[in-house]
Amino acid sequence: MAIKVHGPIMSPAVMRVVAALKEKNLEFELVPVNMQNGDHKKEPFITLNPFGQVPAFEDGDLKLFESRAITQYIAHTYADKGNQLLPNDPKKMAIMSVWMEVEAQKFDPVGSKLAYEIAIKPMMGKVTDDAVVAENEEKMGKLLDVYEARLKESKYLGGDSFTLADLHHAPGLHYLSGTKVKSLFDARPHVTAWCADVLARPAWSKTLELNKQ
Ligand SMILES: N[C@@H](CCC(=O)N[C@@H](CS)C(=O)NCC(=O)O)C(=O)O
């Protein structure tokens, strides 16, 4: 049975799942969810995700939510397809997990606040809170110092090869690279090279192409 991803492609969490599917060259159906109408808070969607958030995911009789859990399912289940997204030794796997946690617990909360204040609020006709921006720019700068040190040691966060730890950052890097926060990334050469590498992946370009359709 076909793989289905429910949610709009412009959602960062939906993009994360789609990027993993594209890395694996898997066919899937992107099922629209009208969030303006609040369809994500109603049946039938909340049977798929009781928290009323996109994405929801189906692979045959398996139903999942939480984008990072979905990408891990894809990477493990379709290990022999497309690009390898997981290290093959337990120590490297543990290091990748550390950086997946860093993305989810530290990078994403700060990056999401910045994207919301700088990019999304103006689109909604709301006023950007400069104090929130300043506070989170400072947090992002400190965070990127840690990334710079890590990326000086290894090309990717998990080690020498691209893994889910890098892929999970792609939506945040994409949205922030279109804002003034980009200067924080540009000031750190290893972070700059890593961002360029992650965003230049063919699977990421294919993910963005869905946004244009
Ligand atoms: N931790 C969840 C977060 C999902 C999430 O925040 N989705 C957003 C769109 S990117 C959403 O559905 N927002 C609407 C809402 O929370 O009501 C995941 O990674 O799947």
The ligand as a Gaussian input file, in Angstrom:
#p B3LYP/6-31G(d) Opt

LIG

0 1
 N        7.053000      17.885000      16.848000
 C        6.124000      17.902000      15.727000
 C        5.805000      19.349000      15.430000
 C        4.763000      19.469000      14.350000
 C        4.351000      20.915000      14.152000
 O        4.736000      21.825000      14.908000
 N        3.585000      21.136000      13.107000
 C        3.101000      22.466000      12.855000
 C        3.389000      22.861000      11.417000
 S        5.134000      22.828000      11.080000
 C        1.604000      22.486000      13.081000
 O        0.910000      21.529000      12.792000
 N        1.122000      23.614000      13.616000
 C       -0.265000      23.804000      13.857000
 C       -0.629000      23.642000      15.309000
 O        0.245000      23.346000      16.143000
 O       -1.802000      23.834000      15.597000
 C        6.758000      17.218000      14.511000
 O        7.967000      17.321000      14.360000
 O        6.035000      16.567000      13.735000

